[in-house]
């Protein structure tokens, strides 16, 4: 990696095209081992070059142009479990793990489901049953289900460009930003225990807050008695037949950044999407995947901040339901990371990117239309 990439600039363009697939050279990580026996991906190539679709503004868009415009670095498309399209761009060749940002939340939600199925976690229990250390925080009187569905009443603000408030302090605690001169960054757990509640009751409003997903990682470790990386390896990555090991960023004491720190090959992300498309495929409980696809309360979503993006959707166990007739559901990460699962058309799409801005809602609308067009094109 070029020496110009630093902890202060690694998430900004143009440095992100060098850093997003080399995160382990910037931040401490814990490795998620693969079995060394990858599941095969039979190829059935389909050209996507002619795909054209109408975007949310009524404009005709060519898929190849949209991939370029959204700083795509890797695109993998499966149809019925077969590899039908694969493309790598912008200095990335798909052979080393790429950061998934908040797609990590959905992978963590899946691991939680396995532990629920094994009786190690009760979604209806209070968080403090597992983590009494947060009793004085926003998590002190909420349930695991509130955390899973992002309905915790919390005063935290997901302000990605914040340079001085809680979000900046959060980023420094996870070792994603450099410390201020003379500052003790503390730890991720210490930060989570300091998050204050908001006035409304838990369960009333969908609020997308990354600390919830980091707390979920802490809860998984506490309930299982194991570290996240090895547990994820043994329960998901190895049984899935991942092609390569993955890794997750950790803080000063090794706590995993489960809200956004998982890095993996796009092909392996697509393999994971295929597990979800198949209803768990004997790795996740089928009822947990079905609940992700169709369960949950739409009322908190309707009064939440993302309702305008997916007005017929909702959020369940760290996954988005699109609300589309195809039943598509998805995982989304900042800077353009996506895992799109379309059960009706039997399509899985994994996309990793280096978009300049952390959040670009207009681009998100365009990409949802692009994924629908891809799914239709490969039939």
Secondary structure, 3 states (H helix, E strand, C coil): CCCCCCCCCCCCCCCHHHHCCCHHHCCCEEEECCCCCCCCCCECCCCCCCCEEECCCCCEEEHHHHHHHCCEEEEEEEECCEEEEEEECCCCCCCCCEECCCHHHHHHHHHHHHHHHCCCCCCCCEHHHCCHHHCCCHHHHCEHHHHHCCCCCCCCCCCCCCCCCHHHHHHHHCCCCCCCCCCCCCCHHHHHCCCCCCCCCCCCCCCCCHHHHHHHHHHHHHHHCCCHHHHHHHHHHHHHCCCCCEEEEECCCCCECCCCCEEECHHHHHHHHHHHHCCCCCCCCHHHHHHHHHCCCHHHHHCCCCCCCCCCCEEECCEEECCCCCCCEEEEECCCEEEEEECCCCEEEEEEECCCCCCCHHHHHHHHHHHHHHHHHCC
